[in-house]
Amino acid sequence: MDKPSPSSAGLGGTAREGGDKSSGSGAGDSSSARAVHPASATTATVFGEGRHPTPTPSLGSDRGRRSVPALVRDAILTFGKFVGPGFMIAVAYIDPGNYATGIAAGASYRFRLLFIVLLSNVFAIFLQALCVKLGTVTGLNLAEACRAFLPRWLNYALYAMAEIAIIATDLAEVIGTAIAINLLIPQIPLVAGCAISILDVMIILLFYNPNGSMRGLRTFESFVVLLVLAVVICFCIQMSLIRDTPVAQVFQGYLPSKAVVEQQGLYQACGILGATVMPHSLYLGSGIVQARLREYDVDKGLMPEGNPHSSSINEDSEKSIYIPSLRAIRHCMKYSIFELATSLFTFALFINSAILIIAGASLYGSDEAQGDDIFAIHDLLSRSLGRGAGILFALALLLSGISAGIVCTIAGQMVSEGALSWNMRPWLRRLITRSMSITPSIIIAGAVGREGLDTALNASQVALSVVLPFISAPLIYFTCVNKYMKVLPGRARFAVGGENNGAPDDHNRADDLGTQLENVKMANSIPVVIVAVVIWLIIAAMNVANLVLLGLGKE
């Protein structure tokens, strides 16, 4: 069976829908092709939402008869169906690594590195929007796209870097969780805390099935949402306890400062960038949007007729790749990106800012502080604001570690399954991928003890920052090329993928299919390409400068 070409709806792309036929149930299935009216040509908005220049009379008259409150209510209800993935992605931006880098930055520069926190969140939103686009248009996550579209050697190289990022992330998650447990219950040693965090994540993963029922998936997402909200509440209470901190000074921190170009400031800025724009979150963001697309295609009857996976995809079926319909892409793209941007620019930005603000207000220039790590700020908060403040801080750290550990494990599973196409039982895959990441974390936690944990946390975030340019490069490349960002009009389809997805023959088959029907092409527009390249260059330049300083011993 020929592999259908990936579908397309673009972030700032231009859609050109032509031809007079659309695909029915699969590649080249002319019996199920449907006529496409020329008036359906569209132009995509920045969120990839195509709009018909001339609505049909029935649609226009129906909208005219409906009241504004009814339209608003329907929009809110529709948006509510998309709430969840953005929170799961936001969890990746509030992990314990953010605590370590935020505390160090606040203790050294008070509020002056809040600008880097804001800039990192802007970068994160933009890159995550590209992830949503890639996953929505092609039906593939970033790891699967690398295996399908890149040479095998390059795919393996990127997989190795992704695993390094997963290990570095897990190091932060597990150590952070272990520290939080130790702060809340001092009788539990750090190594035991690491073991507890492993058991917790493995149990919760039993309830996560992205290809199962939407009710089960939304229940799991709701659990993650509650964890995020609990962290927000903890920091809201802690922020209310801070005294003698001028609000004007805090907001001035969001303006550019020369602290960014100082030696220690650049090192900490790279740590904040690595802790905020997490490489594993790019795989996660591109791999959790397909469920809503599949739900739309099922509800609208756009799944392939007679396909055994019309309502869900068997998790053991490794070679069945769901490619969304054009209608699903246009409907879901704008809601997914808006929900993502809202989650990151509110909850993730607030929590990251709160960590740095609390550290700057309590540790900067303080004679009472006994260091600038997590243990020091917990001790200072407990002594200056009361034991309750210290408990709230430790509880927020624990909730962040648990939730971030969950999504990191999910991302690790996506990376190994997508890049290598492992064909084994799902629970065994999860056990292996989790063990690959967690074993080094336990060794480090047991070897360095309490004194070196904060150093390990900061170093892990800088390592993530170094890996980020290599992971984000293929994401930008894929979304800028129409060869990958295109979709055949008509129904959703299932492509058959295999070990040789990246072979040139597969690309040729996709191109041959594109000659039979005109594709809707929505690669990034020129302005979006420019912004993406500029962001990538900034990230790369910061890392080069940071590595030079580290080589000179000036960190």
C-alpha positions as CSV (number, residue, x, y, z in Angstrom):
1,M,0.0,0.0,0.0
2,D,1.4,3.4,-1.0
3,K,2.1,5.7,1.9
4,P,-0.1,8.8,1.7
5,S,1.6,12.2,1.9
6,P,1.3,14.1,5.1
7,S,-1.6,16.5,5.5
8,S,-1.2,20.2,6.0
9,A,-2.7,23.2,7.8
10,G,-0.3,25.8,8.6
11,L,1.0,28.2,11.2
12,G,1.1,31.3,9.0
13,G,1.0,29.2,5.9
14,T,-0.9,29.6,2.6
15,A,-3.4,27.0,1.6
16,R,-4.1,26.4,-2.1
17,E,-6.8,23.8,-2.5
18,G,-7.4,22.9,-6.1
19,G,-8.3,20.0,-8.2
20,D,-11.7,18.4,-8.6
21,K,-11.3,15.3,-6.4
22,S,-10.5,14.4,-2.9
23,S,-9.2,11.3,-1.2
24,G,-11.7,9.0,0.3
25,S,-10.4,6.2,2.4
26,G,-6.8,6.1,1.4
27,A,-4.1,6.7,-1.1
28,G,-5.4,6.6,-4.6
29,D,-8.8,5.3,-3.7
30,S,-10.7,6.9,-6.6
31,S,-13.9,5.0,-5.8
32,S,-14.4,7.1,-2.6
33,A,-13.1,10.4,-4.0
34,R,-15.4,13.3,-3.8
35,A,-15.7,16.4,-5.8
36,V,-14.2,19.6,-4.4
37,H,-15.8,22.8,-5.4
38,P,-13.4,25.5,-6.7
39,A,-14.9,28.0,-4.2
40,S,-13.4,25.9,-1.4
41,A,-9.9,27.5,-2.0
42,T,-8.8,29.1,1.2
43,T,-6.1,31.2,2.8
44,A,-4.8,30.1,6.2
45,T,-4.6,32.4,9.1
46,V,-1.6,32.4,11.5
47,F,-3.2,29.5,13.3
48,G,-3.7,27.5,10.1
49,E,-7.4,28.0,10.0
50,G,-8.6,28.2,6.4
51,R,-11.7,30.4,5.8
52,H,-14.1,30.2,2.8
53,P,-14.3,33.6,1.1
54,T,-18.0,33.0,0.3
55,P,-19.9,31.1,3.0
56,T,-22.8,29.0,1.8
57,P,-26.2,30.7,2.2
58,S,-27.4,28.1,4.7
59,L,-24.4,28.6,6.9
60,G,-24.7,32.4,6.8
61,S,-28.4,32.4,7.4
62,D,-28.0,30.1,10.4
63,R,-25.3,32.3,11.9
64,G,-27.5,35.3,11.3
65,R,-30.4,33.8,13.2
66,R,-28.3,32.9,16.2
67,S,-27.7,35.3,19.1
68,V,-24.3,36.5,20.2
69,P,-24.6,34.8,23.6
70,A,-25.4,31.5,21.9
71,L,-22.3,31.9,19.6
72,V,-20.1,32.7,22.6
73,R,-21.5,29.8,24.5
74,D,-20.8,27.4,21.6
75,A,-17.3,28.7,21.2
76,I,-16.6,28.3,24.9
77,L,-18.0,24.7,24.9
78,T,-15.9,23.9,21.9
79,F,-12.8,25.3,23.4
80,G,-13.5,23.3,26.6
81,K,-13.1,20.1,24.6
82,F,-9.5,21.1,23.9
83,V,-8.5,22.0,27.4
84,G,-5.9,19.5,28.7
85,P,-2.9,19.1,26.3
86,G,-1.7,22.7,27.0
87,F,-1.6,21.9,30.7
88,M,0.4,18.7,30.1
89,I,2.9,20.7,28.1
90,A,2.9,23.5,30.7
91,V,4.0,20.9,33.3
92,A,7.2,20.4,31.4
93,Y,7.9,24.1,32.0
94,I,7.5,24.0,35.8
95,D,9.6,21.0,36.7
96,P,12.1,21.0,39.6
97,G,14.9,22.1,37.3
98,N,13.1,25.4,37.1
99,Y,13.2,25.7,40.9
100,A,17.0,25.3,40.9
101,T,17.7,27.7,38.1
102,G,15.1,30.2,39.3
103,I,16.5,30.2,42.9
104,A,20.1,30.6,41.7
105,A,19.1,33.5,39.4
106,G,17.0,35.2,42.1
107,A,19.7,34.9,44.7
108,S,22.4,36.3,42.3
109,Y,20.5,39.0,40.4
110,R,17.3,39.4,42.3
111,F,14.6,40.2,39.7
112,R,16.9,41.2,36.8
113,L,16.6,37.9,35.0
114,L,12.8,37.9,34.9
115,F,13.4,39.1,31.3
116,I,14.9,35.8,30.4
117,V,12.0,34.0,32.0
118,L,9.6,36.0,29.9
119,L,11.7,35.6,26.7
120,S,12.0,31.9,27.3
121,N,8.2,31.5,27.6
122,V,7.7,33.4,24.3
123,F,10.2,31.1,22.6
124,A,8.4,28.1,24.1
125,I,5.0,29.2,22.9
126,F,6.3,29.8,19.4
127,L,8.1,26.4,19.2
128,Q,5.2,24.6,20.8
129,A,2.8,26.1,18.2
130,L,5.1,24.6,15.5
131,C,4.8,21.3,17.4
132,V,1.0,21.5,17.3
133,K,1.2,22.2,13.6
134,L,3.5,19.3,12.9
135,G,1.4,16.8,14.9
136,T,-1.9,18.1,13.5
137,V,-0.8,18.3,9.8
138,T,1.1,15.0,9.5
139,G,-0.4,13.0,12.3
140,L,3.1,12.2,13.5
141,N,5.0,13.4,16.5
142,L,8.5,14.8,16.1
143,A,10.3,11.5,16.7
144,E,8.1,9.8,14.1
145,A,8.6,12.6,11.6
146,C,12.4,12.3,12.0
147,R,12.2,8.6,11.3
148,A,9.9,9.1,8.3
149,F,11.6,12.1,6.7
150,L,15.3,12.1,7.6
151,P,18.2,9.8,6.7
152,R,18.6,6.9,9.1
153,W,22.0,8.0,10.4
154,L,20.6,11.5,11.2
155,N,17.5,10.0,12.8
156,Y,19.7,7.9,15.1
157,A,21.9,10.9,16.0
158,L,18.8,12.9,16.9
159,Y,17.4,10.0,18.9
160,A,20.7,9.8,20.9
161,M,20.4,13.6,21.7
162,A,16.8,13.2,22.6
163,E,17.6,10.4,25.1
164,I,20.3,12.6,26.6
165,A,17.6,15.2,27.1
166,I,15.2,12.7,28.6
167,I,17.9,11.5,31.0
168,A,18.8,15.1,32.0
169,T,15.2,15.9,32.5
170,D,14.5,12.8,34.6
171,L,17.5,13.6,36.7
172,A,15.8,16.9,37.6
173,E,12.4,15.4,38.1
174,V,13.5,12.5,40.3
175,I,16.0,14.6,42.4
176,G,13.5,17.3,42.8
177,T,10.8,14.9,44.0
178,A,13.3,13.2,46.3
179,I,14.3,16.6,47.8
180,A,10.6,17.5,48.3
181,I,9.9,14.3,50.1
182,N,12.9,14.7,52.3
183,L,11.9,18.3,53.2
184,L,8.4,17.2,54.1
185,I,9.4,14.0,55.8
186,P,13.1,14.3,56.9
187,Q,13.2,10.6,58.0
188,I,13.0,9.5,54.3
189,P,16.5,9.6,52.7
190,L,17.0,11.0,49.2
191,V,17.6,7.6,47.5
192,A,14.4,6.3,49.0
193,G,12.6,9.4,47.6
194,C,13.9,8.6,44.2
195,A,12.5,5.0,44.4
196,I,9.2,6.4,45.5
197,S,9.0,8.7,42.5
198,I,9.7,5.8,40.2
199,L,6.8,3.8,41.6
200,D,4.5,6.7,41.5
201,V,5.1,7.4,37.8
202,M,4.9,3.8,36.8
203,I,1.5,3.4,38.5
204,I,0.1,6.5,36.9
205,L,1.3,5.5,33.5
206,L,-1.0,2.5,33.6
207,F,-3.9,4.9,33.3
208,Y,-2.5,6.8,30.3
209,N,-3.6,5.6,26.9
210,P,-3.6,8.2,24.1
211,N,-5.3,5.8,21.7
212,G,-8.0,4.7,24.1
213,S,-11.4,6.4,24.9
214,M,-11.5,10.2,25.1
215,R,-13.2,9.9,28.6
216,G,-10.2,8.1,30.0
217,L,-7.8,10.5,28.3
218,R,-9.6,13.5,29.6
219,T,-9.7,12.0,33.1
220,F,-5.9,11.6,33.0
221,E,-5.5,15.2,31.7
222,S,-7.8,16.5,34.4
223,F,-5.5,14.9,37.0
224,V,-2.6,16.8,35.5
225,V,-4.6,20.0,35.4
226,L,-5.3,19.6,39.2
227,L,-1.7,19.2,39.9
228,V,-0.8,22.4,38.0
229,L,-3.5,24.3,39.8
230,A,-2.3,23.0,43.1
231,V,1.2,24.3,42.4
232,V,-0.3,27.7,41.4
233,I,-2.3,27.9,44.6
234,C,0.9,27.1,46.7
235,F,2.8,29.9,45.0
236,C,-0.1,32.4,45.3
237,I,-0.1,31.9,49.0
238,Q,3.7,32.2,49.2
239,M,3.7,35.4,47.1
240,S,1.1,36.9,49.5
241,L,3.4,36.3,52.4
242,I,6.3,38.4,50.9
243,R,6.8,41.8,52.6
244,D,8.8,44.9,51.7
245,T,9.2,44.1,48.0
246,P,8.3,47.1,45.7
247,V,6.1,45.9,42.9
248,A,7.8,48.4,40.5
249,Q,11.1,46.6,41.0
250,V,9.6,43.3,40.2
251,F,8.1,44.5,36.9
252,Q,11.3,46.3,36.0
253,G,12.9,42.8,35.9
254,Y,10.9,42.0,32.8
255,L,12.8,44.6,30.9
256,P,16.2,43.8,29.3
257,S,19.1,44.0,31.6
258,K,22.9,43.9,31.3
259,A,22.9,41.0,33.7
260,V,22.2,38.8,30.7
261,V,25.6,39.4,29.1
262,E,27.6,39.0,32.3
263,Q,29.5,35.8,32.7
264,Q,27.5,34.3,35.6
265,G,24.3,35.9,34.3
266,L,24.7,34.2,30.9
267,Y,25.3,30.8,32.5
268,Q,22.2,31.2,34.6
269,A,20.2,32.6,31.6
270,C,21.1,29.4,29.6
271,G,20.0,27.4,32.6
272,I,16.6,29.2,32.6
273,L,16.3,28.7,28.9
274,G,17.1,25.0,29.2
275,A,14.7,24.7,32.1
276,T,11.9,26.5,30.3
277,V,12.1,25.4,26.6
278,M,12.5,21.8,27.4
279,P,13.6,19.6,24.5
280,H,11.4,16.7,25.5
281,S,8.4,19.0,25.5
282,L,8.7,19.4,21.7
283,Y,8.1,15.7,21.3
284,L,5.3,15.8,23.8
285,G,3.6,18.8,22.2
286,S,3.6,17.2,18.8
287,G,2.3,13.8,20.1
288,I,-0.7,14.7,22.2
289,V,-2.8,16.6,19.7
290,Q,-3.9,13.7,17.5
291,A,-6.6,12.5,20.0
292,R,-8.8,15.6,19.4
293,L,-8.3,15.3,15.6
294,R,-9.4,11.7,15.7
295,E,-12.4,12.5,17.9
296,Y,-13.5,15.1,15.3
297,D,-13.1,12.8,12.4
298,V,-15.1,10.1,14.2
299,D,-17.9,12.5,15.1
300,K,-18.1,13.9,11.6
301,G,-18.0,10.5,9.9
302,L,-14.7,11.3,8.2
303,M,-12.8,8.1,9.3
304,P,-12.0,5.6,6.5
305,E,-15.0,3.3,5.8
306,G,-14.5,-0.2,7.1
307,N,-11.3,0.6,8.9
308,P,-11.0,-1.4,12.1
309,H,-9.5,1.6,13.9
310,S,-12.3,4.0,13.1
311,S,-13.0,4.8,16.7
312,S,-9.6,4.2,18.2
313,I,-6.2,2.8,17.3
314,N,-5.0,-0.3,19.0
315,E,-1.9,0.6,21.0
316,D,-0.1,-2.6,19.8
317,S,-0.7,-1.6,16.2
318,E,2.7,0.1,15.5
319,K,2.4,0.4,11.8
320,S,-0.9,2.1,11.5
321,I,-0.4,5.9,11.2
322,Y,-3.5,8.1,11.5
323,I,-3.5,11.1,9.1
324,P,-6.3,13.6,10.0
325,S,-8.8,14.9,7.5
326,L,-8.5,18.5,6.2
327,R,-11.6,19.5,8.0
328,A,-10.3,18.2,11.3
329,I,-7.0,20.0,10.8
330,R,-8.8,23.3,10.1
331,H,-11.2,22.9,13.0
332,C,-8.7,21.8,15.7
333,M,-5.6,23.8,14.8
334,K,-6.7,27.2,16.2
335,Y,-8.2,25.7,19.3
336,S,-5.1,23.6,20.1
337,I,-2.7,26.5,19.7
338,F,-4.9,29.0,21.6
339,E,-5.3,26.5,24.5
340,L,-1.5,25.9,24.5
341,A,-0.6,29.6,24.4
342,T,-3.1,30.3,27.2
343,S,-1.7,27.6,29.5
344,L,1.9,28.6,28.9
345,F,1.5,32.3,29.1
346,T,-0.5,32.2,32.3
347,F,0.3,29.2,34.5
348,A,3.8,28.4,33.3
349,L,5.0,32.0,33.2
350,F,3.4,32.8,36.6
351,I,5.0,29.8,38.3
352,N,8.5,30.4,36.8
353,S,8.3,34.1,37.7
354,A,7.1,33.3,41.2
355,I,10.1,31.0,41.9
356,L,12.5,33.7,40.9
357,I,10.6,36.5,42.7
358,I,10.4,34.5,46.0
359,A,14.2,33.7,45.7
360,G,15.1,37.3,44.9
361,A,13.0,38.7,47.7
362,S,14.3,36.2,50.3
363,L,17.8,35.3,49.3
364,Y,19.3,38.3,47.5
365,G,21.6,40.2,49.8
366,S,20.4,38.2,52.8
367,D,22.8,37.6,55.7
368,E,20.5,34.9,57.0
369,A,20.6,32.7,53.9
370,Q,22.9,29.7,54.1
371,G,23.3,29.2,50.4
372,D,21.3,29.7,47.2
373,D,19.8,26.3,46.7
374,I,16.5,24.6,47.3
375,F,17.4,23.6,50.8
376,A,18.5,27.1,51.7
377,I,15.3,28.8,50.5
378,H,13.2,26.2,52.2
379,D,15.1,26.8,55.5
380,L,14.9,30.6,55.1
381,L,11.2,30.6,54.3
382,S,10.5,28.4,57.3
383,R,12.4,30.7,59.6
384,S,11.3,34.1,58.3
385,L,7.7,33.5,57.2
386,G,6.8,30.5,59.3
387,R,6.9,26.7,59.0
388,G,3.8,26.8,56.8
389,A,5.6,28.8,54.1
390,G,8.3,26.1,54.0
391,I,5.8,23.3,53.8
392,L,4.0,25.1,50.9
393,F,7.2,25.5,49.0
394,A,8.1,21.8,49.5
395,L,4.6,20.7,48.6
396,A,4.8,22.8,45.4
397,L,8.1,21.2,44.6
398,L,6.7,17.7,45.2
399,L,3.6,18.3,43.0
400,S,5.9,19.8,40.2
401,G,8.2,16.8,40.4
402,I,5.3,14.3,40.2
403,S,3.5,16.0,37.3
404,A,6.7,16.7,35.4
405,G,7.9,13.1,35.9
406,I,4.6,11.8,34.4
407,V,4.9,13.9,31.2
408,C,8.6,13.2,30.9
409,T,8.0,9.5,30.9
410,I,5.3,9.9,28.3
411,A,7.7,12.0,26.1
412,G,10.4,9.3,26.6
413,Q,8.0,6.7,25.4
414,M,7.2,8.8,22.3
415,V,10.9,9.3,21.5
416,S,11.8,5.6,21.7
417,E,8.7,4.3,19.9
418,G,8.8,7.0,17.3
419,A,12.5,7.1,16.5
420,L,13.1,3.3,16.6
421,S,9.6,1.9,16.0
422,W,10.0,-0.6,18.8
423,N,7.6,-3.5,18.4
424,M,6.9,-4.9,21.8
425,R,4.3,-4.9,24.5
426,P,3.3,-1.4,25.6
427,W,4.0,-2.0,29.3
428,L,7.4,-3.4,28.5
429,R,8.3,-0.5,26.3
430,R,7.3,1.9,29.2
431,L,9.4,-0.1,31.6
432,I,12.5,0.0,29.4
433,T,12.3,3.6,28.4
434,R,11.7,4.7,32.0
435,S,14.6,2.5,33.2
436,M,16.9,4.0,30.6
437,S,16.3,7.4,32.0
438,I,15.9,6.8,35.7
439,T,18.9,4.6,36.5
440,P,21.5,7.4,36.1
441,S,19.3,9.6,38.3
442,I,19.3,7.1,41.2
443,I,23.1,6.7,40.9
444,I,23.8,10.4,41.0
445,A,21.3,11.0,43.8
446,G,23.0,8.3,45.9
447,A,26.5,9.3,45.1
448,V,26.6,13.1,45.5
449,G,24.1,13.3,48.4
450,R,22.4,16.5,49.5
451,E,25.4,18.8,49.0
452,G,25.8,18.3,45.3
453,L,22.1,17.9,44.3
454,D,21.6,21.5,43.4
455,T,24.7,21.6,41.3
456,A,23.5,18.5,39.4
457,L,20.1,20.2,38.9
458,N,21.6,23.3,37.4
459,A,24.0,21.4,35.3
460,S,21.2,19.3,33.9
461,Q,19.3,22.4,32.8
462,V,22.4,23.8,31.0
463,A,22.8,20.4,29.3
464,L,19.1,20.6,28.1
465,S,19.9,24.1,26.7
466,V,22.8,22.7,24.8
467,V,20.7,19.9,23.2
468,L,17.8,22.2,22.4
469,P,19.2,23.7,19.1
470,F,19.7,20.1,17.7
471,I,16.2,19.0,18.7
472,S,14.4,22.2,17.5
473,A,16.1,22.3,14.1
474,P,14.2,19.5,12.4
475,L,11.0,20.8,13.9
476,I,11.5,24.2,12.2
477,Y,12.7,22.5,9.0
478,F,9.7,20.2,8.7
479,T,7.1,22.9,9.2
480,C,8.8,25.2,6.7
481,V,8.7,22.7,3.8
482,N,5.6,22.1,1.8
483,K,6.8,18.6,0.9
484,Y,5.8,17.6,4.5
485,M,3.2,20.2,5.3
486,K,0.5,19.1,2.8
487,V,-2.8,17.2,3.0
488,L,-5.1,15.5,0.5
489,P,-8.7,16.8,0.8
490,G,-11.3,14.4,1.9
491,R,-11.5,11.8,4.6
492,A,-8.9,10.9,7.2
493,R,-6.6,8.1,6.2
494,F,-4.4,5.4,7.8
495,A,-0.9,5.1,6.3
496,V,1.2,1.9,6.8
497,G,4.6,2.8,8.3
498,G,7.5,0.5,8.9
499,E,11.1,0.2,9.6
500,N,12.1,1.9,6.3
501,N,9.9,4.9,6.6
502,G,12.8,7.2,5.9
503,A,13.8,5.4,2.7
504,P,13.7,7.6,-0.5
505,D,11.1,5.3,-2.0
506,D,8.6,6.4,0.6
507,H,9.1,10.1,-0.3
508,N,8.7,9.2,-4.0
509,R,5.4,7.4,-3.3
510,A,4.1,10.4,-1.4
511,D,5.1,12.7,-4.3
512,D,3.5,10.4,-6.8
513,L,0.3,10.5,-4.8
514,G,0.4,14.3,-4.8
515,T,0.3,14.3,-8.6
516,Q,-3.1,12.6,-8.6
517,L,-4.8,15.1,-6.4
518,E,-3.9,18.7,-5.6
519,N,-2.7,19.0,-2.0
520,V,-3.5,21.8,0.4
521,K,0.0,23.2,1.2
522,M,0.5,25.1,4.4
523,A,4.1,25.4,5.2
524,N,5.2,28.3,7.3
525,S,4.9,31.7,5.7
526,I,8.0,33.8,5.1
527,P,7.5,36.0,8.3
528,V,7.1,32.8,10.4
529,V,10.2,31.3,8.9
530,I,12.2,34.4,9.7
531,V,11.0,34.4,13.3
532,A,11.7,30.7,13.7
533,V,15.3,31.1,12.3
534,V,15.9,34.1,14.6
535,I,14.8,32.3,17.7
536,W,16.9,29.3,16.7
537,L,20.0,31.5,16.2
538,I,19.5,33.2,19.5
539,I,19.3,29.9,21.3
540,A,22.4,28.6,19.5
541,A,24.3,31.8,20.1
542,M,23.6,31.7,23.8
543,N,24.8,28.2,24.0
544,V,28.0,28.8,22.1
545,A,28.8,31.8,24.3
546,N,28.0,29.7,27.4
547,L,30.2,26.8,26.3
548,V,33.1,29.2,25.7
549,L,32.7,30.7,29.2
550,L,32.6,27.2,30.7
551,G,35.7,26.2,28.7
552,L,37.5,29.2,30.2
553,G,36.3,28.3,33.7
554,K,34.3,31.5,34.0
555,E,30.9,30.1,34.9
